[in-house]
Amino acid sequence: MQEIEENEVTDMVIELPKQVKQIIDTLQAHGYEAYAVGGCVRDAILGRTPQDWDITTSALPKQVKALFRRTVDTGIQHGTVTVLLDKQGFEVTTYRVDGKYEDGRHPTEVSFTASLAEDLKRRDFTINAMAYNETDGLVDLFRGEEDLKEGIIRCVGVAKERFSEDALRILRAFRFSAQLDFSIEEETLQAAKDLADTLKKISAERIYAELIKLLVSDHPERLFEAYECGITAVILPEFDRMWETDQNHPAHYAKVGLHVLDTVRKTGKPATYAEETGYLPEEFRCLRLAALFHDVGKPECRHTDEEGVDHFYGHAEKGAELSKKILRRLKADNATIDTVSRLVKWHDYPLVPEERALRRAMHKIGSDLFPLLLELRQADLEAHAEPYRTEGPATLQKVWQVFLEIKKRKECTSLKELAINGSDLISAGYTPGKELGAVLERLLLFVIEEPKKNTKEELLKEAELYKK
């Protein structure tokens, strides 16, 4: 570690997981340098629990493989070997220097080096370019610890060079800003603005992954800064259209884009049903995406009446159509596309705190979607102007309570909850075919109106009345 100055090493103590310590100790015992590096060091300094621990070393991949019983060649052409300990995988990567980035994403070649400094120099941001082991302490060549304390996202070295090497780093800067609630340093921000167009080189899958991480963060409103820098014009032009669309209506206080970001920010707060069940990560992702896209149809549906008031008739249906198109373009999975587009389609559906009406709505919309829809509706209303932002959520809380009562009593709102099925009807004399489905649907509507009659006996008796 002779190339590193003493003032670039601190006596900070980070508690390493036993497996990480074992890997580093093993490498050091055989004469190699080894450090935990990157995001895990950043998160540990911030007091967060790192999701993954990456290790960088002066040992070549074949030397790493020789020291550990179980390894996987996960990226050996780039110097990465995964070491398996206690049924967990830890990526161990040889110090390297990247060659030219001709495609704006990947180096054409990499070469190994014996210099930790050279390896850290190629990384994206100062806060991700720190290394640590218990022997040497924290190695911080680019004032990453200081930037962490000051809450700054800053490129390592020259920002334009880092972004020219890999354009995805531009979007990563905004993602880290949203996750950590950090500001982006001026030179880094200007470079992002100047090179925004190079994001066209990045695959849709990579764009989508970073966008999702930004949206599910504690500060999704940082997407506005991406808009100001011309980032969304490249990756999500529909957002720019929303930001530029007025809403001259007493229910709204801002343009569509600001309302949408306010809705995204408010979406995900614990609501009555969420407190009881909790949201899965994929549900929260869909919720935030639906909040982002719930009014994406408004620019195309805007109509101004004679009094200068804007109306957006049919925007929910148009939004559902556009959200499908956008998510397909971003290569989202089919389940996400289906859930988000359904939430967008029904987000404006009138809901009243009356049991029979709510059972009908649950049947029409889908009871599986209903908790997410109520959460989205709550956030949407809170992002309106007064008195809508006060009166709307108050009514919706009553809807929540009625919904919970319906769920508690396990009242039927879908065919799978019906007390009989097609086989029961065939046994009662019905012929298999389209008629069978029509009868089941009629019986479902019957128990939606009369939930206590969802018993096999009552439904078979009702079904007799439908026979020709």
C-alpha positions in Angstrom: 0.0 0.0 0.0 3.0 2.2 -0.5 1.3 4.4 -3.1 -1.2 5.7 -0.6 -0.4 8.7 1.7 -0.9 8.4 5.4 -3.5 11.2 5.5 -5.5 9.1 3.0 -5.9 6.3 5.7 -8.1 6.8 8.7 -8.5 4.9 12.0 -12.2 4.4 11.5 -13.5 1.0 12.7 -16.0 -0.9 10.7 -17.5 -4.2 11.9 -17.0 -6.7 9.1 -19.1 -9.8 8.8 -17.2 -12.9 9.9 -17.2 -14.3 6.4 -15.8 -11.0 4.9 -13.1 -10.9 7.6 -12.2 -14.6 6.9 -11.8 -13.9 3.2 -9.7 -10.8 3.8 -7.6 -12.6 6.5 -7.0 -15.6 4.2 -5.8 -13.4 1.3 -3.5 -11.3 3.6 -2.1 -14.4 5.2 -0.9 -15.5 1.7 0.8 -12.2 1.0 -2.0 -10.5 -0.9 -3.7 -7.2 -0.2 -7.5 -7.3 0.3 -10.2 -4.8 1.3 -14.0 -4.5 1.6 -14.8 -1.9 -1.0 -17.5 0.3 -2.5 -21.1 0.5 -1.5 -20.7 -1.8 1.6 -18.1 0.6 3.0 -20.3 3.6 2.3 -23.3 2.0 3.9 -21.3 0.9 7.0 -20.0 4.4 7.6 -23.6 5.7 7.3 -24.7 3.2 9.9 -26.8 1.2 7.4 -26.7 -2.5 6.9 -25.0 -3.3 3.6 -26.9 -5.6 1.3 -23.8 -7.0 -0.2 -20.1 -7.0 0.7 -17.6 -6.8 -2.1 -13.9 -7.4 -1.7 -11.1 -6.1 -3.8 -7.6 -7.7 -3.8 -4.2 -7.7 -5.4 -4.6 -11.5 -6.0 -5.3 -12.7 -9.5 -8.5 -14.7 -10.0 -6.7 -18.1 -10.2 -4.9 -17.2 -7.0 -8.2 -16.5 -5.3 -9.7 -19.7 -6.5 -6.7 -21.7 -5.2 -7.3 -20.3 -1.6 -11.0 -21.2 -1.2 -12.7 -24.5 -1.5 -15.9 -23.3 -3.1 -15.9 -20.5 -5.8 -17.9 -19.6 -8.9 -16.5 -17.8 -11.9 -19.2 -15.1 -12.0 -17.2 -12.5 -14.0 -13.7 -14.0 -14.3 -13.0 -12.0 -17.5 -13.3 -8.9 -15.4 -11.4 -10.4 -12.5 -14.4 -11.4 -10.3 -14.7 -14.7 -8.5 -17.6 -15.4 -6.1 -16.4 -17.1 -2.9 -19.0 -19.2 -1.2 -19.0 -19.3 2.6 -21.8 -20.5 4.9 -24.2 -20.7 1.9 -23.5 -17.0 1.1 -21.7 -15.6 -1.9 -19.1 -12.8 -1.7 -17.6 -11.2 -4.9 -13.8 -11.0 -4.8 -12.4 -8.9 -7.6 -8.8 -8.3 -8.6 -7.5 -4.7 -8.7 -8.0 -3.6 -12.3 -7.7 -0.7 -14.7 -10.4 -0.3 -17.3 -9.6 0.2 -21.0 -11.5 2.5 -23.4 -15.3 2.8 -23.1 -16.2 2.8 -26.8 -19.9 2.0 -26.3 -20.5 4.4 -23.4 -21.2 1.5 -21.0 -18.5 -1.1 -20.9 -14.7 -1.0 -21.2 -13.4 -2.8 -24.3 -10.8 -4.5 -22.1 -9.6 -4.6 -18.5 -6.1 -5.1 -17.2 -5.1 -6.2 -13.7 -2.9 -4.0 -11.5 -1.1 -4.3 -8.2 -2.3 -0.8 -7.2 -5.3 -0.3 -5.0 -5.2 3.4 -5.9 -5.5 2.6 -9.6 -8.5 0.4 -8.9 -10.3 3.1 -6.8 -9.5 5.7 -9.4 -11.8 4.0 -11.9 -14.9 4.1 -9.7 -17.9 6.3 -10.2 -18.4 8.5 -7.1 -16.2 9.4 -4.2 -18.6 7.8 -1.7 -18.2 4.5 -3.5 -14.4 4.7 -3.9 -13.4 3.8 -0.3 -11.8 0.6 0.9 -11.4 -0.9 4.3 -9.7 -3.7 6.2 -8.9 -4.1 9.9 -5.1 -3.8 9.2 -5.0 -0.5 7.4 -8.3 1.1 8.4 -10.3 3.2 5.9 -8.5 4.0 2.7 -10.1 7.2 1.3 -8.2 8.8 -1.6 -11.0 11.0 -2.9 -12.5 12.6 0.2 -15.4 10.2 0.1 -15.9 10.2 3.9 -16.0 14.0 3.8 -18.6 13.9 1.0 -20.7 11.5 3.1 -20.6 13.9 6.0 -21.5 16.9 3.8 -24.2 14.9 1.9 -22.7 15.3 -1.6 -22.6 13.1 -4.7 -19.4 13.8 -6.5 -17.7 12.0 -9.3 -14.2 10.6 -8.8 -11.8 12.8 -10.8 -13.3 14.6 -13.8 -17.1 14.2 -13.9 -17.3 14.3 -17.7 -14.7 11.5 -18.0 -16.6 9.3 -15.6 -19.9 9.9 -17.4 -18.4 9.5 -20.8 -17.0 6.1 -19.7 -20.4 4.9 -18.6 -23.6 6.9 -19.2 -25.6 4.9 -16.7 -23.6 6.7 -14.0 -25.6 9.8 -14.8 -28.8 8.2 -13.7 -27.0 6.6 -10.8 -26.1 10.0 -9.5 -29.7 11.0 -9.2 -30.6 7.6 -7.8 -28.0 7.9 -5.0 -29.2 11.5 -4.4 -32.7 10.2 -3.9 -31.7 7.2 -1.7 -29.3 9.2 0.5 -31.0 12.6 0.4 -27.7 14.1 -0.9 -27.2 17.0 -3.2 -25.2 16.5 -6.5 -22.0 18.5 -6.6 -22.0 21.4 -9.2 -19.4 20.0 -11.6 -21.1 16.5 -11.5 -24.5 18.0 -12.1 -23.3 20.1 -15.0 -21.6 17.1 -16.6 -24.9 15.1 -16.2 -26.7 17.9 -18.0 -24.1 18.1 -20.8 -24.1 14.4 -21.4 -27.7 13.5 -20.8 -28.2 12.5 -24.4 -25.7 9.7 -24.1 -28.2 7.8 -22.0 -29.6 6.7 -25.3 -26.8 4.2 -25.4 -28.0 2.5 -22.3 -30.3 -0.6 -22.4 -33.9 -0.2 -21.3 -33.4 -2.8 -18.6 -30.6 -0.8 -17.0 -32.6 2.4 -17.2 -35.6 0.7 -15.6 -33.6 -0.8 -12.7 -32.2 2.6 -11.8 -35.5 4.4 -12.2 -37.2 1.9 -9.8 -34.5 2.4 -7.2 -35.1 6.1 -7.4 -38.8 5.8 -7.2 -38.9 3.5 -4.2 -36.4 5.7 -2.3 -37.4 8.1 0.5 -37.0 11.0 -1.9 -38.5 10.1 -5.3 -39.2 13.9 -5.9 -35.5 14.1 -6.9 -36.8 12.9 -10.3 -37.5 16.7 -10.8 -33.8 17.4 -10.8 -33.4 14.7 -13.5 -36.1 16.6 -15.5 -34.2 19.9 -15.0 -31.0 18.3 -16.4 -32.8 16.9 -19.4 -32.5 13.3 -18.2 -36.2 12.4 -18.3 -36.4 13.9 -21.8 -34.2 10.9 -22.9 -35.5 8.1 -20.6 -39.1 9.2 -19.9 -40.3 11.9 -22.2 -43.9 11.3 -21.0 -42.9 12.8 -17.7 -41.8 16.0 -19.4 -45.1 16.3 -21.1 -46.9 16.0 -17.7 -44.6 18.6 -16.2 -45.5 21.0 -19.0 -49.3 20.4 -18.8 -51.4 23.0 -16.8 -54.3 22.0 -14.6 -56.6 25.1 -14.5 -59.1 23.5 -12.2 -60.1 24.2 -8.6 -59.2 20.7 -7.5 -55.5 21.3 -8.4 -52.8 23.7 -7.4 -50.1 22.7 -9.9 -49.2 21.3 -13.2 -49.7 17.6 -13.8 -46.0 16.8 -13.3 -45.7 18.5 -9.8 -49.0 16.8 -8.8 -47.7 13.5 -9.9 -44.4 13.8 -8.0 -46.3 14.9 -4.9 -48.5 11.8 -5.2 -45.5 9.5 -5.6 -43.9 11.1 -2.5 -47.0 10.6 -0.5 -47.6 7.0 -1.7 -46.4 4.3 0.5 -47.1 5.8 3.9 -48.6 3.1 6.2 -52.3 3.0 5.7 -54.9 1.0 7.6 -54.7 -2.1 5.5 -50.9 -1.8 5.0 -50.4 -1.8 8.7 -52.2 -5.1 9.0 -50.6 -6.9 6.1 -47.5 -5.0 5.0 -46.5 -4.5 1.4 -44.2 -6.8 -0.5 -41.4 -5.1 -2.4 -43.1 -5.8 -5.7 -46.3 -4.2 -4.5 -44.6 -1.1 -3.3 -42.8 -0.9 -6.7 -46.2 -1.1 -8.5 -47.7 1.5 -6.1 -44.9 4.0 -6.9 -45.0 3.4 -10.6 -48.8 3.7 -10.6 -48.5 7.0 -8.8 -46.0 8.2 -11.4 -48.2 7.2 -14.3 -51.7 7.8 -12.8 -52.1 11.1 -14.7 -49.9 10.3 -17.7 -53.0 10.4 -19.9 -53.9 14.0 -19.0 -51.7 15.8 -21.6 -53.6 14.0 -24.4 -57.0 14.4 -22.7 -56.9 18.1 -21.7 -59.9 20.1 -22.7 -60.5 23.7 -21.6 -64.2 24.8 -21.4 -65.6 28.3 -22.1 -64.9 29.5 -18.6 -61.2 28.5 -18.8 -61.5 25.4 -16.6 -59.5 22.4 -17.7 -61.1 18.9 -17.8 -59.4 15.6 -18.5 -62.2 13.3 -19.6 -61.0 9.7 -20.2 -57.5 10.3 -18.9 -57.6 7.2 -16.7 -58.2 4.9 -19.6 -55.7 6.7 -21.7 -53.2 6.6 -18.9 -53.6 2.8 -18.5 -52.9 2.4 -22.2 -49.8 4.7 -22.0 -48.5 3.1 -18.9 -48.5 -0.3 -20.6 -46.6 1.2 -23.6 -44.0 2.9 -21.4 -43.4 -0.1 -19.2 -43.1 -2.4 -22.2 -40.5 0.0 -23.6 -38.6 -0.2 -20.3 -38.8 -4.0 -20.4 -40.7 -4.3 -17.1 -42.1 -7.7 -16.3 -45.6 -8.6 -17.3 -47.0 -8.8 -13.7 -45.8 -5.3 -13.0 -47.3 -4.0 -16.3 -50.6 -5.6 -15.5 -50.9 -4.3 -11.9 -49.7 -0.8 -12.7 -52.0 -0.4 -15.8 -55.0 -1.6 -13.8 -54.2 0.8 -10.9 -54.0 3.7 -13.4 -57.2 2.6 -15.1 -59.2 2.6 -11.8 -57.4 5.3 -9.8 -60.2 7.8 -10.4 -63.2 5.4 -9.9 -65.7 6.9 -7.4 -65.7 5.0 -4.1 -68.3 5.4 -1.3 -68.3 4.0 2.2 -71.4 1.8 1.7 -71.0 -1.9 1.9 -73.1 -3.0 -1.1 -71.6 -0.3 -3.4 -68.1 -1.2 -2.2 -68.6 -4.9 -2.8 -69.7 -4.1 -6.4 -66.6 -1.9 -6.8 -64.3 -4.7 -5.4 -65.9 -7.1 -7.9 -65.5 -4.7 -10.8 -61.9 -3.6 -10.0 -60.6 -6.8 -8.4 -60.4 -7.4 -4.7 -56.7 -8.3 -5.1 -56.0 -4.8 -6.3 -58.1 -3.0 -3.9 -55.7 -2.3 -1.0 -53.2 -0.8 -3.4 -55.9 1.2 -5.2 -57.0 2.7 -1.9 -53.5 3.6 -1.0 -52.9 5.2 -4.4 -56.2 7.1 -4.1 -55.3 8.4 -0.6 -52.0 9.8 -1.9 -53.6 11.3 -5.0 -56.2 13.1 -2.9 -53.6 14.4 -0.5 -51.8 15.9 -3.5 -54.9 18.0 -4.5 -55.8 21.5 -3.5 -58.0 22.4 -0.6 -60.7 21.4 0.3 -60.2 18.3 -1.8 -57.1 17.3 0.0 -58.9 17.3 3.4 -62.4 16.2 2.5 -61.4 13.4 0.1 -59.0 11.5 2.4 -61.6 11.8 5.3 -64.2 10.0 3.1 -61.6 7.5 2.0 -60.8 6.6 5.5 -64.4 5.5 5.9 -64.0 3.5 2.7 -61.0 1.8 4.3 -63.1 0.8 7.4 -65.9 -0.6 5.3 -63.4 -2.5 3.1 -61.8 -4.0 6.2 -65.2 -5.1 7.6 -66.0 -6.8 4.3 -62.6 -8.6 4.3 -63.0 -9.5 8.0 -66.4 -11.1 7.3 -64.9 -12.8 4.2 -67.7 -11.7 2.0 -67.6 -12.9 -1.5 -66.6 -10.4 -4.3 -65.0 -12.9 -6.8 -65.7 -16.2 -8.4 -63.0 -18.0 -6.4 -64.8 -17.0 -3.2 -68.1 -18.3 -4.4 -69.4 -21.3 -2.3 -70.1 -23.4 -5.4 -68.3 -24.0 -8.7 -69.0 -25.4 -12.1 -68.8 -29.0 -11.0 -71.6 -28.3 -8.4 -73.8 -26.9 -11.2 -73.2 -29.8 -13.5 -74.2 -32.2 -10.7 -77.4 -30.0 -10.4 -78.2 -30.6 -14.0 -76.4 -27.9 -15.9 -74.6 -28.6 -19.2 -70.9 -27.7 -19.5 -70.3 -24.7 -21.7 -70.8 -20.9 -21.9 -74.1 -21.1 -20.0 -72.3 -22.5 -17.0 -70.0 -19.5 -16.8 -72.9 -17.1 -17.2 -74.8 -18.8 -14.3 -71.8 -18.6 -12.0 -71.5 -14.9 -12.8 -75.2 -14.3 -12.0 -74.7 -16.2 -8.8 -71.7 -14.0 -7.9 -73.8 -10.8 -8.5 -76.5 -12.4 -6.4 -74.2 -12.9 -3.3 -72.6 -9.5 -3.8 -76.1 -8.1 -3.1 -76.8 -10.8 -0.5 -73.5 -11.9 1.1 -75.1 -14.1 3.8 -76.5 -16.3 1.0 -73.1 -17.4 -0.1 -73.7 -21.0 0.9 -73.9 -24.1 -1.4 -77.5 -24.7 -0.4 -78.7 -21.2 -1.1 -76.8 -20.9 -4.4 -78.1 -24.2 -5.7 -81.6 -23.1 -4.8 -81.0 -19.8 -6.7 -79.5 -21.6 -9.6 -82.7 -23.6 -10.1 -84.5 -20.3 -10.8 -82.1 -19.7 -13.8 -83.0 -22.9 -15.6 -85.0 -22.5 -18.7 
